[in-house]
Amino acid sequence: MRTPKFHVYLTTEEKRLLLNALIDEKNLLIANGKYTDAVDDLIIKITKAHQKRRFLSA
């Protein structure tokens, strides 16, 4: 059975905070000698994600 996909729309500020949190988590995992593969995948997905255009009404 397929798992459902979710779309998360983030502002620039939210994206920055999320990336900083993931980098902090990655540093903790490295300090504890654990694997960082899952965090690395998330960081790549977030940085490569397209930004949704916002149209301002007149």
C-alpha positions as CSV (number, residue, x, y, z in Angstrom):
1,M,0.0,0.0,0.0
2,R,1.3,3.4,-0.9
3,T,2.0,6.0,1.8
4,P,0.3,9.4,1.2
5,K,2.5,12.3,0.1
6,F,2.2,15.6,1.9
7,H,3.1,19.1,0.7
8,V,4.3,21.6,3.2
9,Y,4.4,25.3,2.2
10,L,6.9,27.3,4.2
11,T,7.8,31.0,4.3
12,T,11.4,32.0,3.8
13,E,11.7,32.5,7.6
14,E,10.2,29.1,8.3
15,K,12.5,27.4,5.8
16,R,15.6,29.1,7.3
17,L,14.5,28.0,10.9
18,L,13.9,24.4,9.7
19,L,17.3,24.2,8.0
20,N,19.1,25.5,11.1
21,A,17.3,23.0,13.3
22,L,18.2,20.1,10.9
23,I,21.8,21.2,10.8
24,D,21.9,21.3,14.6
25,E,20.4,17.8,14.8
26,K,23.0,16.6,12.3
27,N,25.8,18.0,14.4
28,L,24.4,16.2,17.5
29,L,24.2,13.0,15.6
30,I,27.8,13.4,14.4
31,A,28.9,14.2,18.0
32,N,27.3,11.0,19.2
33,G,28.8,8.9,16.4
34,K,25.4,8.1,14.8
35,Y,24.4,8.0,11.1
36,T,23.1,11.2,9.6
37,D,21.6,9.8,6.3
38,A,18.0,10.7,7.1
39,V,18.8,14.2,8.1
40,D,21.0,14.7,5.1
41,D,18.1,13.6,2.8
42,L,15.8,16.1,4.4
43,I,18.3,18.9,4.1
44,I,18.7,18.1,0.4
45,K,14.9,18.0,-0.2
46,I,14.3,21.3,1.5
47,T,17.1,23.1,-0.3
48,K,16.1,21.8,-3.7
49,A,12.3,22.5,-3.2
50,H,10.7,25.0,-5.5
51,Q,9.4,28.1,-4.0
52,K,5.7,28.8,-4.6
53,R,5.0,32.1,-6.3
54,R,2.7,34.4,-4.5
55,F,0.6,36.8,-6.5
56,L,-0.4,40.1,-4.9
57,S,-3.8,41.5,-5.7
58,A,-3.9,45.1,-6.8
